[in-house]
Amino acid sequence: MNAIPNYPVARGLLKNQTVVITAAAGTGIGFAVARRAAEEGARLLISDNHERRLGEAADRLAQEVGTRPATQLCDVTKEDQVRALQEAALRELGRVDVLINNAGLGGQVHVVDMTDDQWSRVLDVTLTSVFRMTRAFLPDMYARKNGIIVNNASVLGWRAQAGQAHYAAAKAGVMAFTRCAAIEAAAHGVRINAVSPSLAMHPFLAKVTTPEQLERLAAQEAFGRPAEVWEVANVMIFLASELSSYLTGEVIAVSSQRA
């Protein structure tokens, strides 16, 4: 197994930029990208649908980075709450330069056992929320002729895994939505891209996945280990920065999986 690299040094990649991140509470990719964005100089608004965890995430960022972000409770499956989030972002930040759609929901169930509710819930949280958020934030970006959206997809949008048909279908949808929305947005000076992680380790994943499965998935990675969540966040920061100025409609795999 390859050693985990050193945590990155901040370079001011998002200095004076404003960033909104969904599903940023907890210990996963959302919190990691919030921390990296703050470290790179951005002003933040983070959201989640869990009030206590959202407050704890904001407190952690204040302690670790030195600045407490604005917060807004939001269930991304509810249109009124998505609109309230967009309004809060403009009120707190003045404008939104970068939107990071990180919300998603998985689960392990075979197709023959999957209920309509299980299918619909995963599609709503993981795919339709990206549509709702993008639809809410694009008009202001269009008006300013400036803006960046980064979506969180998954390698399962490309690759098969038993028990993941609903999640894989949703993530493949995120990829297709990213490409189509990016073509529309390009004429307005707005860029839309996505990352596609394979296996990123965090405590919640360890709770919902058996050690045997995690070991098997890690063995498929060329580096012999899962990604750190901040390694995925690094690529999101790249897509949110001027370094990716000519990229739109792209899905970048954050993965060392063997072909």
N, C-alpha and C positions, 0 to 999 in steps of 0.2 A: 504494500500500500504506500502510495506517495505521501510525503509529509504535507500537512496543511500550510499554505504560504502565510506570510506575515499579513496582518491587517493593513489595508492601504493607507497611505498618507494623503491627506486632503490637499487638493490643488485648486480650490476655488472654482470648480467647473460650473457651479450653479449660483455664483455670486449675484446677488440682487434679483434672483428669480423667485417666483412664487409657485408653490407646488401643493397640490391636493392629492391625498392618497387614501384609497378606500381599504377597509379591512386591515388597518395598521396596528391594531392592538395585538397583544399576545407576543409570541416568540418567533413568528415565522418570517416570510419574505417581506410582508408589509411593514413590520417594525424595522427590519434591517434596512429597507430602502428609505424609510423615514429618517433613520439615523444618518445614513450616508448622505442624503440630500441636505440635512442640516449641517453636517460636517463640511459639505461643499459650498456652504454659504446661502442656501435657500431659506426663505420664510415659508413656514408650513401651516397647513390645516390638515389634520388627520381625522378620519372618521372610522366608525365601527358600529355594529349593532349591539354591542355589549357595553353598557355604561361604565361599570366598575373597571373593566379591563382597559377601556379607552382612557379613563382618568389615570390609571396606573401607567399606561404607556406614555402619556404626556409628562407625568412626573419623572419617569425614567429618562426621557429625552432631556428634560430640564437638568437633571443631575449629571447625565453623561456628556451632553453637548453644551450646556450652559444657557440654553434658550428654551422656554416652554412653548410648544406650538399651540395654535388655536385648535379647538376640537368641535366636532358636531356629530351627535348621535344620528345614525342613518341605517335603515334597512334598505339595501339596494334593490329589493324586490318591490318596494312601494314607491310609486311615482311621486306622490306628494312629499315623501321624505327625500327623494333624490333632488327635487326642485328646491326644497328647503336647504339642502346641502349646498347647492349651487349659489343660492342667495346668500347664505352665510359666508361662503368663500369670497364672494365679491365684497361683502360688508367688512370682513376681517382683513382681507389681503389687498383689496382695491382692484385686483385683476387676477386672473389665473393664467400663468404662463405654461404650466405643465400639469396635466392630469394623469395620474397613474391608477389604472383600473386593476386592482389586485384581488377583489373579492372572488371567492370560488368555494365550491362545496363538492366533496367527493363521497366515496362510499364503496363498499365491496359487496356486490350482489350479481349473481348470474342472470342473464336475460330471462330465462324461463321462470325465475322467481321474482323478477322485478315488477313492482306495481306501477300503475300510472302515476301515483303520487310521488314515488321515488324518482321516476324518470323526470317528471315535470319540475320537481323541486331543484334537482341538480341543474337542469337546463335554465331555470329561472335565475338562480343565484350566480351561475358560472358564465352563462352566455347572454341572456336577456338583460342582465344588469349592465353589461358592457355597452349594449345598445342604449339603454336608458341614460346612463351617465354621459355617454358621448353625445347623444341628442341634446341633453341639457346644457352641456358646456360648449358645444361647437358655435352656437350663434354669436356669443361674445368674442370668441377667438376669430371667427370670420370677420366681425366688425373691426377688429384691431389688425387684421391681416397677419396674425402671429399666434402661434400656439403649438404645443406638442402634446400628444397623447401616447402613453405607453401602456400596452395591455399585457396581462400575464396569461400566457397559454400553457402548453405542456407538450412534451415529446409524445404523449399518448394521443395527441391529435394526428400523429404520423404512424405510431407504432401500436401493435396489438398487445393487450393484456387482458386475461380472463377476469371477469367480474367488474370491468371498468367501462362497459359499453356506453352508459349514460354520460360519465365524466369525459371519456374520449370524444364522444360525439359533440359535447359542449365545447371542448377545447379546440376541436377541428373547426367548429363554428366560429370561435374567437379568431382563429387564423384567417378564415375566409372573410369575416366581417372587417378585420383589420385591413386586408388588401383592398376591399371595395370602398370602404369609408375613406381610405387614404387617397384613392384616385379622385374622389369628390372633393376632398379637403385641400388637395394640392393647389387648385386654382385660387384658393383663398389664403395661401401662405401658411397652411397648417400641416404639420407632419404627424403621421400615425404609424407606429410600429409595435411590434410585440416581441417578448422573450418567450422561449420555450424550454423551461427547465426539465431536467430528468429527475434526479433524486437530490433533494436538498434537506439536510438533517436539521431538525429542531425538536424540542421536547414533546410538542403535541404529536408529531409524527410517530415518535417512539411509543406514545401511549396507545395509538390506534393501529399500530402495525406490529406484528410479532417479530421477535429478534431473528427468527429463521428467515422470514421474508425480507427483512432489511439486509441481512447478510447475503441473501441470494441476489437482491437488486444491486447491492454494492459491488458484487463480483462481476456484474455486467459492465461496470464502468471501467474505462481504460486505466484510470488512475487508481482503481481498487478502493475507492472511498466515495461517499456522497459529497456533494458540494456543500460548503458552508453557505448559510442563507445570504451572507454579505457578498459572496462571490456572484450570486444571481443579481443582487442589488447593484453591484458594480456595473453590470451590463445595462441595467435600467438607467443608471445615472449617465452612462455613455449615450444612450438613446435620447435622454432628456437634455443633453448638452449640445453646444455648437459643434462638437467633434463629429457628430453624426448628421451634419447639415444637409447632406445629399441623399440620406436614406429616408424613404417612406414606403409604406406597404410591405415592409420586410418583416420576416419572423426569424429571429436569431436564436438558434439552439444553444442553450447554456448547458452543455452536456458533454460528457466524455464517453458516452455509450459506444460500444463497438457496433460497426455497421452490420 
